[in-house]
Amino acid sequence: MTEHQALTKLIKEWHVTRRWAESFICEHLNLASAEDILQPENRGRELIANTGWYYCTHGIGVDIYKEGNRGGIDFDFGVDTLDSYKLRDFMIKQLNAGNLTKKHYRRLLQDTKLWQSTFESVYTET
């Protein structure tokens, strides 16, 4: 798999995981809308009971993860564009969780110039 193909796959997985996270938030925190997590009474860093998942609200977004920065996703509500930083963070979380094949993402993780140029190339296509 080329870096281009790996990043294309990663972007698709980011969108799938975001949809999962929004549903997960609503279901496990009894919220009408995932964005309700930004209400003052829900803000902060909290363990989601009986799941092993944590959430941490920030500005207009939320970070969902497991201990050791494994799995999950960090995203902003009301923002449709994906930035390179959040996608890279997602890649690291997924690698830490064992959800990605390391050999396909190693060069992207190690070479920031390759990461950025590949991201810009792939993201303009999607």
C-alpha positions in Angstrom: 0.0 0.0 0.0 1.4 3.4 -0.9 1.3 6.4 1.5 -1.3 7.9 -0.7 -3.6 4.9 -0.4 -2.9 4.6 3.3 -3.9 8.2 3.9 -7.0 7.9 1.7 -8.1 4.9 3.8 -7.3 6.8 7.0 -9.5 9.7 6.0 -12.4 7.4 5.3 -11.9 5.7 8.6 -11.8 9.1 10.4 -15.3 9.9 9.1 -16.6 6.5 10.1 -15.1 6.9 13.5 -16.5 10.4 14.0 -20.0 9.1 13.2 -19.5 6.3 15.7 -18.2 8.7 18.4 -21.2 11.0 18.0 -23.6 8.1 18.4 -21.5 6.7 21.3 -21.7 10.1 23.1 -25.4 10.3 22.8 -26.0 6.7 23.8 -23.7 6.5 26.8 -24.2 10.1 28.2 -27.9 10.2 27.5 -27.7 13.3 25.3 -30.1 14.3 22.6 -27.3 15.5 20.4 -23.6 14.8 20.5 -22.9 18.5 20.6 -24.7 18.7 23.9 -21.4 17.4 25.4 -20.3 21.0 25.1 -22.9 22.2 27.6 -21.3 23.5 30.8 -22.5 20.6 32.9 -20.8 18.1 30.6 -17.5 19.8 30.0 -14.3 18.5 31.3 -12.3 15.2 31.2 -14.5 12.3 32.3 -14.5 8.5 32.2 -17.6 7.3 30.4 -19.0 4.8 32.9 -18.7 1.1 32.1 -16.9 1.6 28.8 -13.2 2.2 29.4 -13.5 5.3 27.2 -12.7 8.9 28.3 -13.8 12.2 26.8 -12.3 15.6 27.1 -14.1 18.6 25.8 -12.2 21.5 24.4 -13.4 24.7 22.7 -15.9 23.5 20.1 -14.9 19.9 20.2 -14.3 16.7 22.0 -11.6 14.1 22.2 -12.7 10.5 22.8 -9.9 8.0 23.7 -8.9 5.1 25.9 -6.0 5.1 28.5 -2.6 5.5 26.8 -4.0 7.6 23.9 -5.4 4.4 22.3 -8.3 4.4 19.8 -10.9 7.1 19.5 -10.9 10.5 17.8 -10.6 14.2 18.4 -13.0 16.4 16.4 -14.8 19.8 16.4 -18.5 20.3 16.0 -19.7 22.5 13.2 -16.4 22.0 11.3 -16.6 19.9 8.1 -13.0 20.2 7.0 -10.4 17.9 8.4 -7.0 19.3 9.3 -3.7 17.6 9.1 -3.1 17.8 12.9 -6.4 16.1 13.9 -5.9 13.4 11.2 -2.3 12.7 12.4 -3.6 12.5 16.0 -6.2 10.0 14.8 -3.5 7.9 13.1 -1.5 7.8 16.3 -4.4 6.8 18.4 -5.4 4.0 15.9 -1.8 2.8 15.7 -1.6 2.7 19.5 -4.8 0.7 19.6 -3.5 -1.8 17.0 -6.1 -0.8 14.4 -3.7 0.1 11.7 -0.9 -1.9 10.0 2.2 0.0 11.1 4.2 -0.7 8.0 1.7 1.3 5.9 1.9 4.4 8.2 5.5 4.3 9.5 7.0 6.7 6.9 4.0 9.1 7.3 4.5 9.1 11.0 8.3 9.6 10.9 8.5 12.1 8.0 6.5 15.3 8.6 7.2 16.7 5.2 5.9 13.5 3.6 2.9 13.6 5.9 2.0 17.1 5.0 2.5 16.7 1.2 0.6 13.5 1.1 -2.2 15.0 3.3 -2.5 18.0 0.9 -2.6 15.8 -2.1 -5.1 13.3 -0.8 -7.3 15.8 1.0 -7.9 17.8 -2.2 -9.1 14.6 -3.9 -11.7 13.7 -1.2 
